[in-house]
Amino acid sequence: MYAWIWRKLPFGVPGKLAGSLLLLAGIAALLWWVVFPAVDPLLPMNDGQITE
């Protein structure tokens, strides 16, 4: 899969590196602002109580 993405990115090695970083940043942003907040209420350690 990574080889396929690398082959599809344009503009030689510099463009491939920049495109890879943009893809990585986009995926991280999607996870940070969409996926993690949606999953947060479902996590078992999110009941608000601290026990020992």
Secondary structure by P-SEA (a helix, b strand, c coil): caaaaaaaccccaaaaaaaaaaaaaaaaaaaacccccccccccccccccccc
